[in-house]
Amino acid sequence: MKLLIATFLLLPHICNATHQQKINDIDVTGYELFKVNSHIEGLSFGLHQYRSTRNHTQGTILLVHGSSFPSKLSFAFKMKGKSMIDVLTEKGFNVYSLDFLGYGDADRYPQMIHKNNSAAPLGRGLQAANDLNIAVDFILANENIKQIDLLGHSWGGAVAARFAGQSPHKVNKLIMYAAITPVSSNPVIQVHKVPAYSLMSPKERIKSLNSLAPELYRPLLAPEMFKNWGTQWLKSDPIKKTDLKVSFPAGPQSDVQDFINGKSFYDPALITSNLLLVRGEHDKYPSKAHSKQLFKELVNAPIKQYIEIENGSHVMHLEKNRHALYQAIINFLISPGL
C-alpha cells in the first residue's frame, strides 16, 4: 500500500440545515430509513441511518453509492458477517448511506415505472448532486452539527466531489475511491445514445464485476458476492418484472461518456476539504495515470492523500482485500492531524 501526503492550510466555514419528513423503518440490521423529499417534486430518495455502537462518537459520515446498485448492496453488504458500515459504526461513527432516485429504498422515476426507456437518461450526476445537497442538510439538522465527512464510490465519488466543490463549508473530510475522472480534452470515444434506464440480470452484473479484475487474479470478489449478492440486488428493485432483470438509471452512463471525452461536472480545484483518494491497483478506470492527474489537480485541498490498494479493482469494497480499504478510510478519518 502506497501513501502520498501533501499539506495546505484552510479555515472552515459554518452552514445551516433544513428539516424534511421522517419515516421510521427499523429492522434487525439496526438502521433507520428516512424518506426525504427530492429536488424533483413528488419523489423521495432514501437515507439510512446507522448509529455508532460506542458511547462516544468519532463523527458522522455519509456514504454515496456508485451506479447500478444501491447502498445496501455496496456499503451494507455483509461479507464474513460484516460490512463497511459495521466496521465504521464499531469504530465510533454515526453512518448515513444514501439511495439516489431509482435505486434501493428510493422512489423510482415515473419513466422506469411506466417503462418509457426512450426518455432522456435518468439520474445524471448534476441531478444527483442536488439530492446529495438535500441529504447533507437533513443530516446536519438531524445531528445538530455543522459539517460531515463524505465518502463516494466510482460515479458517486464524482457526485460527492461536485457537492464538496459547491458547498465546501458543509464537508469536513472527503473520501473518493475508484472515482471517475476526466480522461482527455480530446474526444476518444464515439458518443452513443443512452436509454432512460438500464436492465441487467444479477448473473450478468456479477459476471461484469468479476471481470473488473485481471483474469489471472480472478476472482477478487468476496465469496458472498457469488452466493447471495445477486438475490439481494434483484429484491432491491420493486418494479414488477418477468425477465428477472434489475432496472437502474442510465444517466451515469452518459456521465461516463462525458468524462472519457474530457467533460467533467466537477472541478477538483474547488474542493477545499481534507481529501483521501483511493484506487485499486488493478482498476482500469480510473487508471493510475487518471488518479495521479486528479490528485495533482486537487490544488486547494488542505491535506490530501493518495493510497493504492494492492489486489484491488474498481469494486475493492466488495473484494477479498476490502479490509485494506477499510483501514485506509478509518486511518484517514480518525487521524487528529487530518
N, C-alpha and C positions, 0 to 999 in steps of 0.2 A: 504494500500500500504506500503510495507516494503522496507527499504533502508539500504544498507551496503556500506561503503566507505573505500577504502584503498588508501594510498598515497605513491608515489615514486618520483624520480627525473629523468628527461630526457631532453637532449638538441635536438632541431630539426635539420634536415638537409635540403639541397636545391636540387631541381631537375630541369631538363629541359623538355620541352614538344615538341610534334610534331604536325603538321597540317595534316588534312585529307580533303577529298572532302566534300562540304556543299551543301545541297539541302533544299530550303525553302518550308515549308508547314504550313502556318499559318491558324488556324481555329478559330471558335468562342470561344473555350475554352482557347485561349491565349497561345498556346505553339508553339514552332518551332521545326520541325523534322529535324535531321541530319542523313543521311545515311553514316555510317562510315565503311571503309574497314576493314573486319575481318582479323584475322590471317590466315583464310582459304581463299586461293586465289579465287576470283570471287564472294565472298559472302560479304554482308554488314549487320551489325547489326543496330538497331535503337537507337537513342539517342534523348530524348525530353528535351527541354529547357523551363523552366517556370521562368519568371522574377519576382523579388520582386515587390510588389505593394507599397513599401515605397521608399522614396527618398534616404535614406541611408541604405545600405545592412548590414545584420548581418554576412554574409558569403555565401559560396557556398557549397551545399551538393549534393551528388549523391546517388540515391535510387536504390537498387538492388533487383529485384523480386525473388520469390521462384520458385518452379517447378509448371508446369501445366498451369499457366495463367500469362499474361504479365503485365507490369507496369500500363497501363491504367485501368486494372481490379483489380489492387491492390492499388496503391498509388493515382491514379487519379480518382477512382470511387467515385461518389458523393452520399452521404447519408445526407438527410435533407439539400440538396443544397450545401454541402461542402465535399471536400476530404482532405486527409492528405496533399496533395500538396497545396491546397488552404490555409490551416492553416499555413503551413510553409512560403508561399510567403507573406501572410498577416503579419507575424512576421518579415519580412525583409530579407528572404533568397532567393537567386537565387538557383533554384532547377533543377537538371537534373535527368532523370529517364532512365534506360537502358532496352532495349528489347534484350535479347540474341537471337542468331540464332534459328529459329524455333518458335518464339513467336511474337505476336503482329505485330509491324511495321518492324521487322527484316526479312531478306530473309529466305526462307525455304531451308533446306538441300535437295539436289537432291534425296536422298533416300525417303524423305517424298513426294516430288512431283511425283516421279515415283512409289510410293507405294511399295518400297522394304523394307519390315518390317523384313526381315531375316538378314539384315546387323547388324553390331555391334551397341550397344546402342549409340545414338547421344546425344551430349551436356553434356558430363561428366564435373565434376567440374573443373578439371585441364585445359580442353579446354576453359571453360567459363572464367577462371581467366586470360587467355591470352587476351581475348577480353576486359575484365574489365581493364586490364593494358592499352590497346589502348584507351579505352574510357576516362580514367583518364588523360592520356597525352593530348588528344584532349581538354578536359575541361580546363586543366591548361593553355594551349596555348590560347584557346578562351577567357578566363577570365583574362589572364595575371597575374596569381597567382602562388604561389609556392606549396601550399597544399590545399586539400579539406577535408571536412567532408564526411564520408561514412556510409551509413545505409544499412543493409542487412536483409531480412526476410527469415527464415527457411533455406532451402538449399542455398539460396542467401546469407544468413549470413555466411555460411561456405565458400562460394566463396570469400566473402569480407574479411574474416579472412585470407584466403590463400594469397590474394593480399596484405593485410596490413602487413603480416609477411614477404613477399618477397620484398616489396617496402615501408618500413616504412617512408622514407623521403617524400613520397607523401601524407601521410594521417595525418591530424590534430587530428580529433576525430573519433572514430569508434563506431557505434551502432549496436548491434546484438540482434534481438528479435526472439524468437522461433527458435533459431539457432540450427541445428542438430550438435551433438557431438558424439565422440566415446563412446560406451556403455560398452564394455568389451574387455579384452585382449584375452579371450577365445571365440571361435565360439558359438553363442547362437541361430542362426537360420540357416536353410538349405539355401544355395545359389541357387536361381532359375535362369534359363536363362531369360534374359530380351530382349525384342524386340528392334528394332531401335527406334521406337516411339510408343506412346500410343494413343488410341482413346477412347473418353468418351463423352457422351451427356451432355448438360448443366443440365438436370434434375438429372443425376447420380452424377455430380460434386457437385451440390448444396446439394444433399442429403448427400454426404460424408462429405462436410464441416459442415453441420448441426450436423452430428454425432460426430464431434470432441468434442462437449460439453457433459457432463453427461446428461443422459436422463431427470433427474429431473429439469435441468436448461434450457432445450431447449424451444424455440430457443434463442440462444445468438446472432445469426446473425441479422444484421440490416434488417428491413422490405424490404428495397430496394433490398436486395440480392434475395428475392423471387419474386420480381416484374419485374426487368429488367436486372439484372446482367447476367443471362443466355443468353438472347438475344444478349447482347453486346459481351459476350465471343464467341458465335457462329460466329458473324460477324467479330471477330478479326482474324479468320482463313481464308486465301484467297484460300485455296485449295478447288477445286470443290468437292462436296460430295452429295450423295443421302441418306445417313443414318443419317443426322443431328448430326454428331459427330465431335468434335474438335480433331485435331491431335496436339501432342506436343512431344518434345524429351523425350525419356525414360531413358537417361543417369543418371538423378538424382536418379532413382530407383536403379540403380547399386551402386551409391554412398551411398545411404541409407543402402543397404545391407552391404556394407563395413563398414560403421560407426557402425552399430549394432553389427558387428563382431569384433569391436575394431580397424579397419583400417581407418585412417584419412588422408586426403590430406592437412591438415594444422596443424601447430604446435603452440599451444597457447603461448608458451614461446617466440616465435619470434615476437609477437605483442608488439610494443613499443609506441603505441598511447594511449591517454586517452580513456577509454572504458566504455560504458554503456551496460550491459547485462540485457535484459528484458525477463520475462517469464509470461505467463498467468497461474493463479493458477490451472486451470483445464487441462493444457496441459500434455499429457502423454509422448510425446517425442518432446522436452526434458522434462523429469520429474524434480522435484525439486532436486533430487539427481544428475541427469545429469548436471543440470545448476550449482549447487554448486561445483561439481568437476571441471567443466570448469573454473569457477571463481577462484578456487584455483590454477589452472594451468596457469593462466594469470599472471605469476610472474614478468614480465617486463613491464606491463602497468604502466605508471607513476601514474595515478589516475584511479581507477576502481570503478564502482558502480553496484550493483545488485538490481533490482527492480522487484517485483512480482505484477501483475495487478489482482485485485480481479474480479471474474466473467469473466475471460478471458480464451480463449482457444488458439489453435495454430494459429488461424487467427483473433486475437484480433483487428487488424486494420479494420476489416470488421464487427465488432460486436457492440452491443449497448453500451458497455463501452469503446469504442475506444478513447474517449476524455481523459481518464486517461493515455492511451499510448501516445497520442499526447503531453499531458502536461509534461510527464516524458522526452520525447525526447527534447522538447523545453527548459525545465529547464536545461537539460544537455548541450545543445548547446550554450545557452546564458550566462551560469554562468561564470563570469570572472575568478573564481578560477579553472576552468576546461579547 
